[in-house]
Amino acid sequence: MNNVNKDIASVSSTDKIMWGKTELKKGQIGKLTILKPINQWSEKDGELGNVG
């Protein structure tokens, strides 16, 4: 067994997994950092519109 497998095997379901100051929550599969402004879109009455 290499070191990575030993580390994973030693993690219990009650341990907190941290990415810097962000805690990994159940069901979360990653972390995203947005580097520039983005447009949010939503569908209403069959048409797409800019939300923000």
Secondary structure, 3 states (H helix, E strand, C coil): CCHHHHHHHCCCCCCCCEECCEECCCCCCCCCCCCCCCCCEEEECCEEEECC
